[in-house]
Amino acid sequence: MKNLTDFEDLLKNKYGEKGTPSRDKYDAESLAFRLGVMLKEARKRAHITQEELAERTGTKKSYISRIERGQSDIQISTYYKLIEIGLGKTLNISIG
């Protein structure tokens, strides 16, 4: 048990302290991935396709796909539109 490390220690080891360029890049990419996963799960629960979501929100299917794969840096206003307008759900954001 002495050799156990928490996740934050692993991140520091691999990407550096918070505020360093490599850690900031990791944190941003991690957030994009998590937002994409949440969008995909919500879309599937709503039983709509990427194409239907794109049509409802005036975007393209390819853009929805990139978001869901964590390959797009999405603005909060766009994410809001996808969740609120596209899926008819409520977007809640908290700062911890």
Secondary structure, 3 states (H helix, E strand, C coil): CCCCCCHHHHHHHHHCCCCCHHHHHHHHHHHHHHHHHHHHHHHHHCCCCHHHHHHHHCCCHHHHHHHHCCCCCCCHHHHHHHHHHHCCCCCCCCCC
